[in-house]
Amino acid sequence: MEATVGLQEAAKMAAVSSTTVRRWAQTGAVAAAKSDDGVWQIDRQSLMVHLAVEPPRGLHGATAHPGGGRRGASASADAEPEVGGGTEYLRQALTEARQRISDLERSVREMQADKDSLHREKDELHRQIGALHAEFRAYFEADRRRLEAGSSGKSAAEVLEEIMSQPPATPWWKFWGD
């Protein structure tokens, strides 16, 4: 089922004239958009909700009367037709609204799962960064001690060569597989 309907189809669904539906669209009573070629597209769900909340009005603002006539105005040939099957519109709108709510709830659950997954990844990255930081700090401390010890008789090149020849305690690639 399409989300939007044309002006004439919306008028048939609401059992009112196309002028009335156009007026609803222009005043914002129903969600609608005018395409580039000037054709009104009425949001089906918005129309059903509008019909459920605001029944169509007859002449001089009188609401449609379930008995066939109109209260507050005489029925004439040019009067807008009454709403037929209003309960069916409400049922359909309710069904579509429930489906939309279900879809939104599913989206929220998926987003929550994604958020939780991202938090776990962030925590793991923080742990890995902390481990790297501690390892580098230990290297720098060991290097400082070696340099201090190296000043007792070794040249800077010898101390540097000694430092560079020793592999790290844990290779960097081992952190990424944890």
N, C-alpha and C positions, 0 to 999 in steps of 0.2 A: 504494500500500500504506500502510495506516495505521501510525502510529508506536506506537500502543498497542493492546492487545487486552484483551478481558474475561477474567475469571478462568477461566471454563469453556473458552474458546478457548485460553488459555495452557496450561491443564492438558492439553488434547488435543494441542497442539503438543509439549509435553514428555513426553507419555505418562505422566503422573502424575495423582494425584488433585488436585481443586481445593483440598483442605486443605493439601496439600504446597505448592502455588503460593502460597496465602495465607500460609503460614508463611515462605516465602522473602521475600514482600513485607514482612511484619511485621518480620523480622530484618534487612532491607536487603540480602539476597543478590541480589535483583533490584530494579531501580528501579520503583516503583509509587506510585500515589496513589489515595486513596479520594475519590470524588466526594461532593458535598453530599448526594446521595440514598443514600450508603452503598455504591456499586458500586465494586469495585476495578478500576483500569485499570493493566495491566502493560505496561511498556515492552518492545516486541518485541525490539529489539536487545539490551537488557540480558538478557532471557530467553535469547536465543540464545548470548550470551557465557557466561552462567552454565552453560548446558547443555554448552558446549564445555569449560569449565574444571572444573566439578563435575558429573559425571554423577549422575543421580538414584540415590538409595539405596533398597534394599529393606528387608526386615525386619531389625531389629537392626543397622542401619548397614551391611549388606552391599551392595556395589555390584552393579549389574546385570551379569550375565555374558552375553557374546555367544553362548554355546552354548545359551541358552534357560533354563537354570536359574540359581540364585543361589549364589554362594559364601558359605559361612558361615551359611546359613539354608535351611530347607526351603521350597520353593515351596508356597504355599497359595492358596486361592481369593481371600483378601482382600489378597494382596500387590499392591503397585503394579506396573503393567505396565512392561515394559522400554522403553527408548528405542529407537524405530525410526527409521531414517533419520538418525542422528546426524551422519553425514558431510554429508548435504544441509543440515542446520542450519548446520554449520560453513561450508559453501560460501556459503550465503545470508548469513550473518553477515559473512563475509570480503568478499563483493561489496558489501554495504551499507557496511561500514567503509571500503572503498576509495573508494566514491562519496563518502562523508562527508569523507574526507581530500582528495579532489579538489576538493570544494566549498570546504573550508576553505583549501586552497592558493590557489584562485582568489580568495577573499575577501582573503587576505593580499596577493596581488599588486595587487588593486584598491586596498586601503588604502595600500600602499606608493606607488602612483602618485598617489593623493590627497595623501599626505604630501609627496611630491616637488613636486607642483604648488603646494601651500600654501607650501612653502619658497621656491619661485621667486617667488610673489606677495609673500611677506614681504620677500625681498631687493629686489624692485622698489620696494616701499613705502619701505624704508629708503633706497634710492637717491634717491627723490623727496623724502623728508623732508630728506635731506642737501642736495639742491639748493635746496630752499626755505629751509633754514637759512642756506646761504651767500648766497642772494639777499637775505634779510631783513637779514643781518649787513652786507652791502654797502650796503643802503638806510640802515640806522641810522648807519653810518660816514659816508656822504655827507650825511645829515641833520645829524650832529654838526658836520661841517666847514662846512656852509652856515650853521648857527646861529652858529658861531664867526665866520664871515665876515660874517654879517648883523649882528652886534653893532657892526660898524665904521660903520654909518650907516643900515641898514635897520631898520624896525620889525619886531617879532616877527610881526605879522600879514602883512607883506609877505614875510618869509622863509617862513612857513607856506604862504601862497598859492603861492609859487614851487615849494615842495616838492610840494604837492598837484597842481599843474598838470602835472607831468611823469609820463607813464605809466611803469609798471614795465618793466624790460628784457625780461622774459618774462611774459606774462599767466598767471595761476594755472591757467587751464583747459588750457593746453598741456601741463602736467605729467601730466594724467590720461589723455591719449591716447597716450602713448609706448609 
